[in-house]
Amino acid sequence: IFPNPTHSSKDVQIQFPINRLGTYSVMLSDVSGRRIEEKSIEFNDIQNLGNMHLMQLQVKSLAAGTYFLSISLDGQRMTEQLIIVP
């Protein structure tokens, strides 16, 4: 996640490796576990394996605070903290 911490006036870039083919779930939640946003991204082409995926996340509507970004596939999850400053 870059930049992190960030201001709500900027978009955040998320980069993650494509280690396996399938449908990746990208979810942003607040500290109470409430889902703010969720996207599904499907990778089913063998040429995607080993590459990094880069996506933008708009955070303009988020209040200052701590959030969690989770990327999951087939029950495996990676979670990182995102901090929005005033």
FINUTI-177671 format. One record per atom (N, C-alpha, C): residue number from 1; atom name; x, y, z. Coordinates in steps of 0.2 Angstrom, whole numbers, plus 2048, in hexadecimal, padded with zeros to 3 digits. Atoms other than C-alpha are relative to their C-alpha. Layout:
BEGIN
+-----+----+-----+-----+-----+
!   k !  a !  c1 !  c2 !  c3 !
+-----+----+-----+-----+-----+
! NUM ! CA !   X !   Y !   Z !
...
+-----+----+-----+-----+-----+
END
This chain:
BEGIN
+-----+----+-----+-----+-----+
!   k !  a !  c1 !  c2 !  c3 !
+-----+----+-----+-----+-----+
!   1 !  N ! 804 ! 7FA ! 800 !
!   1 ! CA ! 800 ! 800 ! 800 !
!   1 !  C ! 805 ! 806 ! 800 !
!   2 !  N ! 7FC ! 7FA ! 800 !
!   2 ! CA ! 807 ! 811 ! 7FB !
!   2 !  C ! 7FC ! 805 ! 7FD !
!   3 !  N ! 7FD ! 7FE ! 7FA !
!   3 ! CA ! 807 ! 81E ! 801 !
!   3 !  C ! 7FC ! 7FE ! 806 !
!   4 !  N ! 803 ! 802 ! 7FA !
!   4 ! CA ! 804 ! 818 ! 813 !
!   4 !  C ! 804 ! 802 ! 806 !
!   5 !  N ! 807 ! 7FD ! 800 !
!   5 ! CA ! 7FF ! 822 ! 81D !
!   5 !  C ! 7FF ! 805 ! 7FA !
!   6 !  N ! 802 ! 7FB ! 805 !
!   6 ! CA ! 7F6 ! 82D ! 811 !
!   6 !  C ! 7FA ! 805 ! 802 !
!   7 !  N ! 805 ! 7FC ! 7FF !
!   7 ! CA ! 7EA ! 83B ! 810 !
!   7 !  C ! 7FA ! 7FE ! 7FC !
!   8 !  N ! 806 ! 802 ! 804 !
!   8 ! CA ! 7D8 ! 838 ! 80A !
!   8 !  C ! 7FF ! 803 ! 7F9 !
!   9 !  N ! 801 ! 7FC ! 807 !
!   9 ! CA ! 7DB ! 844 ! 7FB !
!   9 !  C ! 804 ! 7FC ! 7FB !
!  10 !  N ! 7FC ! 804 ! 805 !
!  10 ! CA ! 7E7 ! 837 ! 7F3 !
!  10 !  C ! 7FD ! 7F9 ! 7FF !
!  11 !  N ! 802 ! 807 ! 801 !
!  11 ! CA ! 7E4 ! 826 ! 7EB !
!  11 !  C ! 806 ! 7FC ! 803 !
!  12 !  N ! 7FB ! 805 ! 7FD !
!  12 ! CA ! 7ED ! 817 ! 7F2 !
!  12 !  C ! 802 ! 7FB ! 7FB !
!  13 !  N ! 7FE ! 805 ! 804 !
!  13 ! CA ! 7F7 ! 80B ! 7E8 !
!  13 !  C ! 801 ! 7F9 ! 804 !
!  14 !  N ! 7FF ! 807 ! 7FD !
!  14 ! CA ! 7F6 ! 7F8 ! 7EC !
!  14 !  C ! 803 ! 7FC ! 7FB !
!  15 !  N ! 7FC ! 804 ! 804 !
!  15 ! CA ! 802 ! 7EC ! 7E5 !
!  15 !  C ! 801 ! 7F9 ! 804 !
!  16 !  N ! 7FF ! 807 ! 7FD !
!  16 ! CA ! 802 ! 7D9 ! 7E8 !
!  16 !  C ! 802 ! 7FB ! 7FA !
!  17 !  N ! 7FE ! 805 ! 805 !
!  17 ! CA ! 809 ! 7CA ! 7E0 !
!  17 !  C ! 7FB ! 7FB ! 7FE !
!  18 !  N ! 805 ! 805 ! 803 !
!  18 ! CA ! 7FF ! 7BE ! 7D5 !
!  18 !  C ! 804 ! 7F9 ! 801 !
!  19 !  N ! 7FD ! 807 ! 7FE !
!  19 ! CA ! 805 ! 7AD ! 7DD !
!  19 !  C ! 7FD ! 7FA ! 7FD !
!  20 !  N ! 804 ! 806 ! 803 !
!  20 ! CA ! 7F7 ! 7A2 ! 7D7 !
!  20 !  C ! 7FA ! 803 ! 7FC !
!  21 !  N ! 806 ! 7FE ! 804 !
!  21 ! CA ! 7E9 ! 7A3 ! 7CA !
!  21 !  C ! 7F9 ! 800 ! 805 !
!  22 !  N ! 807 ! 800 ! 7FC !
!  22 ! CA ! 7D7 ! 7A7 ! 7D1 !
!  22 !  C ! 7FD ! 807 ! 801 !
!  23 !  N ! 803 ! 7F9 ! 7FF !
!  23 ! CA ! 7CC ! 7B5 ! 7D7 !
!  23 !  C ! 802 ! 802 ! 807 !
!  24 !  N ! 7FE ! 7FD ! 7FA !
!  24 ! CA ! 7D4 ! 7C0 ! 7E4 !
!  24 !  C ! 7FB ! 805 ! 802 !
!  25 !  N ! 805 ! 7FB ! 7FD !
!  25 ! CA ! 7C9 ! 7CA ! 7F0 !
!  25 !  C ! 805 ! 805 ! 803 !
!  26 !  N ! 7FC ! 7FB ! 7FD !
!  26 ! CA ! 7D0 ! 7DB ! 7F5 !
!  26 !  C ! 7FA ! 804 ! 804 !
!  27 !  N ! 805 ! 7FD ! 7FC !
!  27 ! CA ! 7C6 ! 7E2 ! 804 !
!  27 !  C ! 803 ! 805 ! 805 !
!  28 !  N ! 7FE ! 7FB ! 7FB !
!  28 ! CA ! 7C8 ! 7F2 ! 80E !
!  28 !  C ! 7FB ! 801 ! 805 !
!  29 !  N ! 804 ! 7FF ! 7FB !
!  29 ! CA ! 7C1 ! 7F3 ! 81F !
!  29 !  C ! 802 ! 804 ! 805 !
!  30 !  N ! 7FE ! 7FC ! 7FB !
!  30 ! CA ! 7C1 ! 7FE ! 82E !
!  30 !  C ! 802 ! 7FC ! 806 !
!  31 !  N ! 7FE ! 803 ! 7FA !
!  31 ! CA ! 7C7 ! 7FA ! 840 !
!  31 !  C ! 7FB ! 7FB ! 803 !
!  32 !  N ! 806 ! 804 ! 7FD !
!  32 ! CA ! 7B6 ! 7F3 ! 845 !
!  32 !  C ! 7FF ! 7FA ! 7FB !
!  33 !  N ! 801 ! 805 ! 804 !
!  33 ! CA ! 7B7 ! 7E7 ! 836 !
!  33 !  C ! 7FA ! 801 ! 7FB !
!  34 !  N ! 806 ! 7FE ! 805 !
!  34 ! CA ! 7A9 ! 7F0 ! 82C !
!  34 !  C ! 804 ! 800 ! 7F9 !
!  35 !  N ! 7FE ! 800 ! 807 !
!  35 ! CA ! 7AC ! 7ED ! 819 !
!  35 !  C ! 7FF ! 807 ! 7FD !
!  36 !  N ! 801 ! 7F9 ! 804 !
!  36 ! CA ! 7AF ! 7FE ! 810 !
!  36 !  C ! 800 ! 7FF ! 7F9 !
!  37 !  N ! 800 ! 801 ! 807 !
!  37 ! CA ! 7B3 ! 7F7 ! 7FF !
!  37 !  C ! 803 ! 7F9 ! 7FF !
!  38 !  N ! 7FD ! 807 ! 802 !
!  38 ! CA ! 7B6 ! 7E6 ! 7F7 !
!  38 !  C ! 800 ! 7FF ! 7F8 !
!  39 !  N ! 800 ! 802 ! 808 !
!  39 ! CA ! 7BB ! 7E1 ! 7E5 !
!  39 !  C ! 803 ! 7F9 ! 7FF !
!  40 !  N ! 7FE ! 806 ! 802 !
!  40 ! CA ! 7BE ! 7D1 ! 7DD !
!  40 !  C ! 804 ! 801 ! 7F9 !
!  41 !  N ! 7FC ! 800 ! 806 !
!  41 ! CA ! 7CC ! 7CF ! 7D0 !
!  41 !  C ! 802 ! 7F9 ! 7FE !
!  42 !  N ! 7FF ! 807 ! 802 !
!  42 ! CA ! 7CE ! 7BF ! 7C6 !
!  42 !  C ! 806 ! 800 ! 7FB !
!  43 !  N ! 7FA ! 801 ! 804 !
!  43 ! CA ! 7DF ! 7B9 ! 7BF !
!  43 !  C ! 7FF ! 7F9 ! 7FE !
!  44 !  N ! 800 ! 806 ! 803 !
!  44 ! CA ! 7DD ! 7AA ! 7B4 !
!  44 !  C ! 804 ! 7FE ! 7FA !
!  45 !  N ! 7FC ! 801 ! 806 !
!  45 ! CA ! 7EA ! 7AC ! 7A7 !
!  45 !  C ! 807 ! 7FE ! 803 !
!  46 !  N ! 7F9 ! 802 ! 7FD !
!  46 ! CA ! 7FB ! 7A3 ! 7AB !
!  46 !  C ! 805 ! 805 ! 7FF !
!  47 !  N ! 7FB ! 7FA ! 800 !
!  47 ! CA ! 804 ! 7B2 ! 7A5 !
!  47 !  C ! 800 ! 805 ! 805 !
!  48 !  N ! 801 ! 7FC ! 7FA !
!  48 ! CA ! 7FE ! 7BB ! 7B4 !
!  48 !  C ! 805 ! 7FE ! 806 !
!  49 !  N ! 7FC ! 803 ! 7FA !
!  49 ! CA ! 808 ! 7AF ! 7C0 !
!  49 !  C ! 807 ! 803 ! 801 !
!  50 !  N ! 7F9 ! 7FD ! 7FF !
!  50 ! CA ! 817 ! 7B7 ! 7C8 !
!  50 !  C ! 800 ! 808 ! 7FF !
!  51 !  N ! 800 ! 7F8 ! 801 !
!  51 ! CA ! 812 ! 7C9 ! 7C4 !
!  51 !  C ! 7FD ! 803 ! 806 !
!  52 !  N ! 803 ! 7FC ! 7FB !
!  52 ! CA ! 80D ! 7D7 ! 7CF !
!  52 !  C ! 7FA ! 803 ! 7FD !
!  53 !  N ! 806 ! 7FC ! 802 !
!  53 ! CA ! 7FC ! 7DF ! 7CE !
!  53 !  C ! 800 ! 806 ! 804 !
!  54 !  N ! 800 ! 7FA ! 7FD !
!  54 ! CA ! 7FA ! 7F1 ! 7D1 !
!  54 !  C ! 7F9 ! 803 ! 7FF !
!  55 !  N ! 807 ! 7FD ! 800 !
!  55 ! CA ! 7E9 ! 7FA ! 7D5 !
!  55 !  C ! 800 ! 806 ! 804 !
!  56 !  N ! 801 ! 7FA ! 7FC !
!  56 ! CA ! 7E3 ! 80A ! 7DB !
!  56 !  C ! 7FA ! 800 ! 804 !
!  57 !  N ! 805 ! 800 ! 7FB !
!  57 ! CA ! 7D8 ! 80D ! 7EA !
!  57 !  C ! 7FE ! 807 ! 802 !
!  58 !  N ! 801 ! 7F9 ! 7FE !
!  58 ! CA ! 7CF ! 81D ! 7EC !
!  58 !  C ! 7FE ! 800 ! 807 !
!  59 !  N ! 801 ! 800 ! 7F9 !
!  59 ! CA ! 7CE ! 822 ! 7FE !
!  59 !  C ! 7FD ! 807 ! 802 !
!  60 !  N ! 803 ! 7F9 ! 7FF !
!  60 ! CA ! 7C6 ! 834 ! 7FC !
!  60 !  C ! 7FA ! 800 ! 805 !
!  61 !  N ! 806 ! 800 ! 7FC !
!  61 ! CA ! 7B6 ! 82E ! 805 !
!  61 !  C ! 802 ! 7FE ! 807 !
!  62 !  N ! 7FF ! 803 ! 7FA !
!  62 ! CA ! 7BF ! 827 ! 814 !
!  62 !  C ! 802 ! 806 ! 805 !
!  63 !  N ! 7FE ! 7FC ! 7FB !
!  63 ! CA ! 7C1 ! 830 ! 825 !
!  63 !  C ! 807 ! 7FE ! 802 !
!  64 !  N ! 7F9 ! 802 ! 7FD !
!  64 ! CA ! 7D2 ! 831 ! 82E !
!  64 !  C ! 7FF ! 7FB ! 804 !
!  65 !  N ! 800 ! 806 ! 7FB !
!  65 ! CA ! 7D6 ! 821 ! 837 !
!  65 !  C ! 804 ! 7FA ! 7FD !
!  66 !  N ! 7FD ! 806 ! 802 !
!  66 ! CA ! 7DC ! 810 ! 835 !
!  66 !  C ! 7FB ! 7FB ! 7FD !
!  67 !  N ! 804 ! 805 ! 804 !
!  67 ! CA ! 7D6 ! 803 ! 828 !
!  67 !  C ! 804 ! 7FA ! 7FF !
!  68 !  N ! 7FC ! 806 ! 801 !
!  68 ! CA ! 7DB ! 7F2 ! 823 !
!  68 !  C ! 7FE ! 7FE ! 7F9 !
!  69 !  N ! 801 ! 802 ! 807 !
!  69 ! CA ! 7DD ! 7EC ! 811 !
!  69 !  C ! 802 ! 7F8 ! 800 !
!  70 !  N ! 7FF ! 807 ! 800 !
!  70 ! CA ! 7DC ! 7D9 ! 80F !
!  70 !  C ! 7FF ! 7FE ! 7F8 !
!  71 !  N ! 800 ! 803 ! 806 !
!  71 ! CA ! 7E0 ! 7CF ! 7FF !
!  71 !  C ! 800 ! 7F9 ! 801 !
!  72 !  N ! 801 ! 807 ! 7FF !
!  72 ! CA ! 7DA ! 7BD ! 7FF !
!  72 !  C ! 7FF ! 7FC ! 7FA !
!  73 !  N ! 801 ! 805 ! 805 !
!  73 ! CA ! 7DA ! 7AE ! 7F4 !
!  73 !  C ! 7FF ! 7F9 ! 803 !
!  74 !  N ! 801 ! 806 ! 7FE !
!  74 ! CA ! 7D3 ! 79D ! 7F8 !
!  74 !  C ! 802 ! 7FF ! 807 !
!  75 !  N ! 7FF ! 800 ! 7F8 !
!  75 ! CA ! 7D3 ! 7A0 ! 80B !
!  75 !  C ! 806 ! 802 ! 803 !
!  76 !  N ! 7FA ! 7FC ! 7FD !
!  76 ! CA ! 7E4 ! 7A8 ! 80C !
!  76 !  C ! 7FF ! 807 ! 7FF !
!  77 !  N ! 801 ! 7F9 ! 800 !
!  77 ! CA ! 7E4 ! 7BA ! 811 !
!  77 !  C ! 807 ! 803 ! 802 !
!  78 !  N ! 7FB ! 7FB ! 7FE !
!  78 ! CA ! 7F1 ! 7C8 ! 812 !
!  78 !  C ! 7FD ! 806 ! 802 !
!  79 !  N ! 803 ! 7FA ! 7FD !
!  79 ! CA ! 7EC ! 7D7 ! 81C !
!  79 !  C ! 806 ! 805 ! 801 !
!  80 !  N ! 7FB ! 7FA ! 7FE !
!  80 ! CA ! 7F5 ! 7E8 ! 81D !
!  80 !  C ! 7FC ! 806 ! 803 !
!  81 !  N ! 803 ! 7FB ! 7FD !
!  81 ! CA ! 7F1 ! 7F7 ! 827 !
!  81 !  C ! 801 ! 807 ! 7FB !
!  82 !  N ! 800 ! 7FA ! 804 !
!  82 ! CA ! 7EC ! 808 ! 81E !
!  82 !  C ! 7FE ! 805 ! 805 !
!  83 !  N ! 801 ! 7FB ! 7FB !
!  83 ! CA ! 7ED ! 818 ! 828 !
!  83 !  C ! 7FE ! 806 ! 7FB !
!  84 !  N ! 802 ! 7FA ! 803 !
!  84 ! CA ! 7E3 ! 827 ! 822 !
!  84 !  C ! 801 ! 806 ! 805 !
!  85 !  N ! 7FF ! 7FA ! 7FC !
!  85 ! CA ! 7E9 ! 838 ! 829 !
!  85 !  C ! 7FC ! 806 ! 7FE !
!  86 !  N ! 804 ! 7FA ! 802 !
!  86 ! CA ! 7E0 ! 848 ! 82A !
!  86 !  C ! 803 ! 805 ! 7FB !
+-----+----+-----+-----+-----+
END
